[in-house]
């Protein structure tokens, strides 16, 4: 059995940054109100001429450089996004073209904020069954394009960005070592419940309104489901690998809301110093959220080779999931 090992990561944030103070000049809000309810202080917004594929490509280039890998060595590209450049083709194919690797499969995964978790699971399974050895996994979003900038309950929450990782297949067999002691993805856990569509959705689409629409959210209900579902799926990952919360070196959660993250960590009895937080400066970047947080913790030296990391996310649909891995 092959194992999916992380060998590189990259990220990209648009240059333009919007602070809470700037937002307060446009909608009825304040820095104190936003920070108290979300923990967000700033968010990055793509330039008018930047598309999701541009952000994704920049993150991909850095991830490949980090992995010391040429794009020509890739066997597969999986890109998670809810804000593609176009209805079709897949944004992944645009990244593929810019990387100069025609012929290999490249496709998008749409699970909103859980997208990167879903994409990792897809890539991991391609590697496990031997259909790919080197896989580029990207989470990229331009959520600023689907925000109602007059709705203070949603426009303050989201930002744009991209993160990427490179996975490589390695033989999981190692004499005298437990599976959980070997580097790579240990397990992935995915869920969805479409009954909750109206709690977090975009009110447009090609086959409904013919427009891209705007994001709509019932915040209290989303918060309640997020805390419950994320704690459950984290527990599922631990149980599947016979691990306890204290065995986790780093929790890398979806950066939706500081309060959701704190509640999830509290349920797991995980100390705050083991939780990677970027929501203050990035806001909620949907599918880019987890890889951006992962990149920051790897870049600043917190996450070291051999560390056990637990990634989790929940998004519209509802979709939710977790990935447990040894870095």
DRENLUM-236130 format. One record per atom (N, C-alpha, C): residue in one letter; x, y, z. Coordinates in steps of 0.001 Angstrom, whole numbers, plus 500000, padded with zeros to 6 digits. Layout:
BEGIN
AXYZ/...
END
This chain:
BEGIN
X500844498803500000/X500000500000500000/X500880501248500000/X500581502171499095/X501324503419499036/X500703504433499983/X501542505335500471/X501085506383501378/X501358507739500751/X500454508692500994/X500581510041500426/X501350510917501402/X502554511306501008/X503431512089501877/X503503513534501385/X503378514470502309/X503507515893501971/X504977516216501761/X505297516762500592/X506696517106500332/X506885518576499975/X505804519345499906/X505948520768499605/X504644521497499807/X504717522778500098/X503504523587500202/X503795525016499774/X502758525688499299/X502886527059498833/X501614527828499094/X501670529140498933/X500501529973499199/X500592531265498408/X499446531895498256/X499409533219497631/X498246534011498204/X498522535258498592/X497501536184499041/X497569537435498170/X496437537904497672/X496447539125496863/X497043540300497646/X497589541247496916/X498282542367497551/X497336543270498341/X496138543474497823/X495229544402498475/X494685543814499779/X494789544574500852/X494279544153502151/X493225545150502616/X492105544636503087/X491030545489503592/X490889545262505090/X491028546317505860/X490913546237507308/X489468546413507738/X489202546073508994/X487870546301509543/X487520547787509524/X488507548622509773/X488260550067509773/X487798550549508410/X488397549999507342/X487977550389505992/X486563549902505705/X486254548689506124/X484895548179505923/X483868549030506657/X484248549546507813/X483327550349508620/X482939551658507934/X483708552054506934/X483344553265506180/X482339552959505077/X482088551657504837/X481211551254503730/X479912550610504213/X479950549922505350/X478747549285505905/X478660549619507385/X477496549391507964/X477262549696509373/X477903548629510242/X479171548822510564/X479918547870511381/X481062548601512052/X481848547883512814/X483013548470513482/X484052547395513703/X485276547819513930/X486345546864514212/X486011546046515449/X485495546695516485/X485166545998517730/X484093544940517499/X483065545283516718/X481964544359516446/X482456543128515701/X483291543332514669/X483786542217513851/X484725541321514651/X485672541930515364/X486651541140516118/X485962540327517209/X485002540943517909/X484328540253519001/X483561539034518517/X482991539101517330/X482144538015516828/X482872537018515945/X484012537429515369/X484678536554514399/X486172536370514632/X486818537315515276/X488263537271515414/X488996537777514194/X488281538317513216/X488883538778511960/X489235540262512051/X490436540617511614/X490870542017511564/X491095542498510139/X491587541593509282/X491902541948507896/X491530540805506973/X491407541136505697/X491223540122504665/X491839540652503368/X492294539720502507/X492909540086501231/X491875539946500113/X491924540887499179/X490950540914498094/X491683540932496753/X491293540038495852/X491933539943494543/X491750541227493746/X492763541577492972/X492674542739492090/X491649542471490990/X491190543517490353/X490168543373489320/X490600542432488197/X491904542398487921/X492396541555486829/X492932540211487323/X492708539868488593/X493138538579489138/X491957537619489191/X492170536426488681/X491154535383488742/X491604534279489695/X490686533389490003/X491016532270490885/X492199531477490351/X492251531278489041/X493366530519488450/X494703531218488657/X494713532548488700/X495954533284488944/X496467533026490354/X495546533067491313/X495925532798492698/X496407531355492848/X495672530438492226/X496007529012492306/X497375528737491686/X497636529346490537/X498904529132489854/X500079529608490711/X499942530785491323/X501023531318492154/X501319530393493336/X500262529882493977/X500461528950495089/X501086527646494604/X500673527192493427/X501195525944492871/X502683526044492567/X503093527154491997/X504508527350491666/X505360527294492931/X504891527937493998/X505655527912495245/X505682526511495854/X504551525799495776/X504506524446496324/X505470523520495589/X505523523638494276/X506448522808493494/X507897523150493819/X508201524437493991/X509561524840494352/X509921524297495730/X508958524351496650/X509181523824498001/X509464522332497962/X508800521636497037/X508992520190496903/X510211519841496061/X510856520854495492/X511986520645494577/X511577519701493443/X510399519982492894/X509833519137491857/X509490519967490624/X509775519440489473/X509367520082488228/X507913519742487940/X507201520673487336/X505799520422487002/X505648519184486118/X506658518913485300/X506600517765484388/X506542516428485127/X506858516417486419/X506812515187487206/X505423514898487763/X504493515842487619/X503156515660488167/X502354514647487366/X501508513899488074/X500597512948487443/X499143513394487505/X498855514389488363/X497468514767488606/X497414516132489276/X496401516936488921/X496129518206489589/X494673518201490047/X494460518425491348/X493114518534491911/X492988519914492537/X492015520676492077/X491854522045492557/X490486522211493215/X490486522610494473/X489244522838495205/X488871524312495119/X487661524593494630/X487187525973494570/X485676526005494427/X485070527039494998/X483654527322494789/X483480528573493938/X484614529162493536/X484591530387492730/X485491530220491501/X485115529339490584/X485938529082489405/X485989530302488487/X486984530317487618/X487078531402486639/X485823531471485771/X485368530309485358/X484204530195484483/X483375528987484906/X482133528908484414/X481313527731484698/X482033526472484228/X482613526524483051/X483570525520482594/X484461526181481565/X485652525680481341/X486232524439481860/X486691524571483305/X487138523454483854/X487641523444485218/X488815524402485358/X488846525119486457/X489955526038486722/X491276525285486782/X491235524031487203/X492455523208487263/X493119523079485909/X492321523055484848/X492920522913483514/X493659524186483103/X493215525342483605/X493925526580483317/X495272526604484032/X495289526112485265/X496549525998485990/X497469525010485287/X496903523895484846/X497683522890484129/X498355523483482899/X497600524263482130/X498139524867480912/X499291525812481231/X499137526610482292/X500196527563482645/X501436526853483179/X501230525694483799/X502372524913484283/X503053524154483156/X502389524054482008/X502974523389480851/X503009521885480964/X501921521288481500/X501888519830481657/X500617519256481017/X500468519390479710/X499270518847479058/X499235517325479140/X498018516789479174/X497856515339479131/X497501514713480453/X498003515252481562/X497677514651482855/X496271515086483267/X495563514276484042/X494224514677484488/X494289515900485392/X493318516800485218/X493225518011486033/X491747518349486155/X491256518456487381/X489836518733487568/X489606519482488869/X488407520085488967/X488014520827490159/X487176519950491089/X487241520266492371/X486385519678493402/X485620520822494048/X484290520665494179/X483472521732494744/X482793521229496011/X483340521605497142/X482725521286498435/X482804522507499340/X482876523688498728/X482951524982499404/X484108524968500403/X483862525321501662/X484956525454502623/X485634524130502945/X484953523023502694/X485550521700502899/X486323521235501666/X486388522064500660/X486938521644499376/X488340521079499437/X489226521723500193/X490602521242500252/X490678519883500939/X489858519674501966/X489815518374502648/X489328517300501676/X488285517610500934/X487776516680499921/X488852516406498863/X489536517459498416/X490555517306497373/X491714516441497858/X492119516610499119/X493168515754499679/X492742514296499695/X491477514056500043/X490971512685500071/X490996512067498679/X490596512846497668/X490622512363496291/X492055512028495869/X492981512955496139/X494376512742495764/X494962511535496478/X494646511404497764/X495151510289498555/X494692508954497983/X493447508901497549/X492936507650496991/X493539507346495622/X493804508361494823/X494513508140493554/X495880507512493825/X496559508013494858/X497881507490495184/X497782506071495744/X496827505837496604/X496704504515497227/X496444503404496213/X495676503700495175/X495372502653494196/X496390502616493058/X497410503459493156/X498492503399492189/X498251504124490888/X497252505021490839/X496969505752489609/X497741507063489510/X498435507452490565/X499258508662490545/X500361508536491577/X501503509145491278/X502610509164492238/X502841510564492790/X502726511565491946/X502959512948492369/X501710513769492057/X501120514358493094/X499850515056492925/X499942516465493500/X499453517421492725/X499347518808493170/X497906519046493615/X497735519453494874/X496409519726495433/X496344521203495802/X495334521886495290/X495217523339495475/X493853523685496049/X493821524680496921/X492579525313497344/X492684526782496999/X491764527296496192/X491859528687495742/X490474529301495625/X490349530552496066/X489046531214496044/X489168532720495785/X488153533247495102/X487941534694495022/X486514534962495503/X486294534753496796/X484958534909497365/X484470536353497300/X485387537292497136/X484977538701497053/X484034538939495880/X484063538048494883/X483223538214493695/X481776537768493927/X481521537036495016/X480152536568495264/X479605537114496583/X480203538197497093/X479745538817498324/X478815539981498030/X477801540112498856/X476953541298498842/X477620542306499783/X478283543300499212/X479072544227500011/X478216545211500803/X476895545046500740/X476000545842501581/X475450545012502748/X475808543734502786/X475358542839503855/X476485542696504871/X476370543405505965/X477460543415506943/X477654542078507639/X476642541220507609/X476757539930508286/X477617538938507516/X477818539179506222/X478629538249505427/X479877538896504818/X479798540148504394/X480937540729503671/X482159540903504559/X481964540948505879/X483098541114506786/X483862539809507012/X483270538693506611/X483809537382506985/X484843536822506024/X484728537150504742/X485444536388503721/X486572537170503059/X487532536412502521/X488647536982501783/X489064536050500666/X490050536474499901/X490555535720498757/X491955535184499053/X492306534083498410/X493639533530498597/X493745532138498005/X494934531571498085/X495167530218497570/X496289529548498348/X496150528243498520/X497203527431499124/X497322526131498360/X498494525537498380/X498709524309497615/X499712523409498324/X499573522113498095/X500540521133498595/X500876520162497474/X502030519540497602/X502430518462496701/X502511517185497513/X501821516150497026/X501852514833497651/X502673513885496780/X503441513039497432/X504223512026496712/X503923510651497294/X503811509662496427/X503573508292496872/X504852507696497433/X504747507118498624/X505868506405499214/X505359505080499764/X506193504079499703/X505803502761500191/X505547502820501683/X504372502381502094/X504008502464503506/X504627501357504344/X505210500361503700/X505811499248504447/X507115499696505076/X507241499474506342/X508476499807507052/X508638498839508214/X509706498131508206/X509918497075509191/X509888497629510615/X509032497052511444/X509008497413512852/X508297498705513180/X507623499341512214/X506950500614512467/X505445500456512345/X504718501062513293/X503266501117513166/X502901502054512024/X501730501830511439/X501280502691510348/X501211504145510777/X500760504386512015/X500612505758512486/X501941506454512720/X503054505685512759/X504367506285512969/X505045506671511663/X504435506283510535/X505034506591509237/X504502507906508715/X505354508629508004/X504943509902507422/X503847509690506388/X502980510700506254/X501947510654505236/X500552510728505805/X499577510714504910/X498170510755505322/X497777509426505949/X497242509497507153/X496811508297507851/X495385507921507485/X494504508923507442/X493115508652507076/X492411509940506705/X491339509793505915/X490490510926505553/X489048510555505870/X488256511571506231/X486880511327506659/X485992512435506098/X485044512068505242/X484204513039504542/X482728512814504839/X481980513922504920/X480549513848505174/X479830514992504448/X478518514815504270/X477680515874503705/X476241515657504159/X475484516758504209/X474065516686504547/X473343517817503822/X472792517485502657/X472150518469501802/X470853519042502336/X470353518513503436/X469116519043504018/X469288520469504529/X470548520879504733/X470803522188505317/X471219523228504270/X470838523007503050/X471184523896501939/X470940525371502255/X469777525686502829/X469373527081502987/X470103527816504102/X470968527130504818/X471709527800505881/X472967528504505370/X473513528013504247/X474715528614503681/X474762528274502193/X474505529267501338/X474410529002499911/X474626530298499125/X474715530173497820/X474763531322496910/X473461531334496129/X472805532493496082/X471462532574495492/X471479532770493978/X472359532030493301/X472422532098491850/X473096530873491280/X473067530757489956/X473703529641489282/X473214529526487860/X473973528849486990/X473617528760485569/X472234528180485315/X471822527154486090/X470554526495485795/X469391527020486648/X469659528011487500/X468585528569488330/X468281530006487927/X469211530906488187/X468969532325487885/X469733532817486658/X470725532032486230/X471554532490485114/X472554533557485515/X472701533779486827/X473667534741487349/X474558534038488370/X475650534693488738/X476541534089489732/X475956534165491131/X475157535186491415/X474490535296492704/X475400535775493818/X474802535889495035/X475530536333496215/X475419535297497330/X476430535285498179/X476453534376499311/X475403534792500339/X474666533806500847/X473674534040501893/X473923533050503030/X473758533513504263/X474095532653505397/X473214532956506600/X472826531890507302/X472147532005508591/X473187531648509652/X473844532699510131/X475047532536510934/X474908531693512184/X473845531891512957/X473702531152514209/X473571529661513965/X472791529299512935/X472615527881512627/X473903527255512124/X474634527992511286/X475915527485510782/X476883527265511936/X476929528215512854/X477821528104514011/X477514526833514807/X476239526611515080/X475839525455515883/X476233524144515208/X475959524022513926/X476296522799513202/X477807522633513082/X478513523730512877/X479964523646512710/X480640523095513954/X480289523619515105/X480907523156516351/X480651521666516558/X479422521235516332/X479074519831516530/X479732518924515500/X479615519285514209/X480138518418513146/X481657518330513165/X482325519456513429/X483788519444513407/X484346518637514572/X483757518786515740/X484215517991516879/X484018516497516601/X482889516163515971/X482597514757515679/X483574514172514662/X483870514924513606/X484728514381512553/X486183514333512998/X486568515208513899/X487905515128514491/X487995513884515375/X486951513662516171/X486917512460516991/X486941511195516159/X486269511227515008/X486256510088514096/X487658509761513604/X488424510799513269/X489793510592512787/X490681510006513885/X490528510517515088/X491329510001516201/X491005508542516479/X489713508222516512/X489295506846516802/X489785505887515721/X489737506318514456/X490149505448513352/X491634505098513422/X492403505951514087/X493845505729514158/X494322505381515564/X493352505132516460/X493659504751517840/X494565505785518505/X494206507056518332/X494966508153518921/X494081508952519868/X494699509671520772/X494012510572521700/X494339512007521319/X493543512970521777/X493827514378521445/X495249514802521779/X495794514272522863/X497161514658523250/X498223514128522286/X497850513204521398/X498792512709520391/X498927513663519205/X498026514638519111/X498052515586517994/X499011516722518307/X499947516958517396/X500881518071517578/X500261519397517141/X499472519360516070/X498883520594515561/X497491520342515008/X496546521171515440/X495230521219514825/X495252522358513816/X494977522025512552/X494952523034511479/X493506523123510990/X492709523993511606/X491285524036511295/X490954524997510160/X489771524818509613/X489218525801508688/X489089527124509429/X489583528190508800/X489616529495509449/X488352530292509122/X487235529864509688/X485964530532509420/X485660531600510452/X485912531272511698/X485479532128512789/X486263531709514027/X486856532663514699/X487675532351515878/X486855531621516940/X485589531976517090/X484755531345518108/X484498529877517787/X484294529552516504/X484102528152516123/X485364527347516416/X486506527913516070/X487780527227516303/X487998526999517793/X487736528022518602/X487919527902520049/X486995526843520641/X485738526821520182/X484789525833520696/X485213524410520321/X485694524242519085/X486135522910518645/X487330522444519466/X488296523341519665/X489483522993520452/X489106522665521894/X488145523414522433/X487709523175523815/X487075521803523953/X486245521421522966/X485611520100523014/X486657518991522985/X487762519240522306/X488825518243522206/X489833518349523344/X489660519394524171/X490586519667525275/X492004519884524750/X492070520573523600/X493370520869523005/X493809522263523424/X495037522437523901/X495520523753524306/X495640524684523105/X495440525963523337/X495451526948522246/X496783526983521512/X497866526661522202/X499177526711521551/X499362525601520524/X498440524628520472/X498498523574519463/X497578523857518268/X496917524989518274/X495952525327517233/X496532526404516323/X496553526151515022/X497052527131514054/X495932528107513711/X496189529387513915/X495189530429513674/X495721531451512676/X494961531667511609/X495293532716510641/X494086533583510322/X492947533278510946/X491694533944510598/X491768535447510799/X492577535909511738/X492664537342512005/X493117538127510785/X494092537579510047/X494662538312508919/X494125537878507560/X493514536708507478/X493046536194506189/X491531536218506046/X490804536192507183/X489365535967507111/X489095534554506650/X487869534307506267/X487469532991505766/X487742532938504269/X488715532147503869/X489064532011502450/X488551530696501872/X487547530126502504/X486874528930502001/X487871527804501736/X487921527268500526/X488775526117500233/X490259526426500382/X490624527707500386/X492032528086500554/X492432528169502017/X491446528106502909/X491671528369504326/X492658527406504983/X492410526109504866/X493274525118505507/X494691525132504927/X494858525128503590/X496239525139503087/X496992526429503402/X496293527570503503/X496961528807503900/X497462528721505335/X496626528174506218/X497036528005507612/X498189527006507723/X498095525924506965/X499154524913506952/X500463525525506493/X500398526298505416/X501605526937504871/X502261527842505904/X501464528628506608/X502034529559507582/X502748528817508703/X502137527743509191/X502737527006510298/X503982526233509868/X504017525792508616/X505221525133508099/X506323526164507867/X505957527304507308/X506946528334506970/X507612528925508194/X506847529101509283/X507446529713510471/X508103528692511396/X508102527416510972/X508830526400511712/X508061525687512802/X506785526033512977/X506014525340514003/X505820523873513647/X505364523606512440/X505172522220512006/X506503521668511502/X506940520592512128/X508212519969511792/X507965518569511240/X508949518060510525/X508862516710509985/X508580515725511107/X507574514888510892/X507194513893511882/X506050514312512778/X505674515596512738/X504557516063513559/X503234515490513048/X502340515195513982/X501004514726513632/X500092515949513521/X499461516108512358/X498589517256512135/X497182516766511800/X496216517492512322/X494816517177512077/X494159518379511422/X493705518202510178/X493042519255509423/X491549518970509378/X490724520010509513/X489277519823509462/X488608521065508902/X487422520867508323/X486688521995507740/X485224521627507572/X484369522676507557/X482958522509507229/X482533523644506325/X481711523333505328/X481263524350504392/X479829524146503952/X479375525036503078/X478010524980502575/X477702523628501968/X476457523250502142/X476023521955501624/X475058521206502523/X475336521006503804/X476634521138504437/X477573520022503989/X478861520350503921/X479914519345503770/X480885519535504924/X481509518451505351/X482544518571506369/X483454517356506299/X484642517502506878/X485584516393506821/X486858516681507586/X487705515659507700/X488989515792508379/X490033514940507690/X491265515343507864/X492417514577507364/X493452514514508492/X493885513319508815/X494929513119509818/X496198512680509103/X497312513328509417/X498544513011508699/X499757513260509589/X500832512559509252/X502128512849509880/X502961513583508844/X503416514787509206/X504097515659508246/X505466515098507839/
END
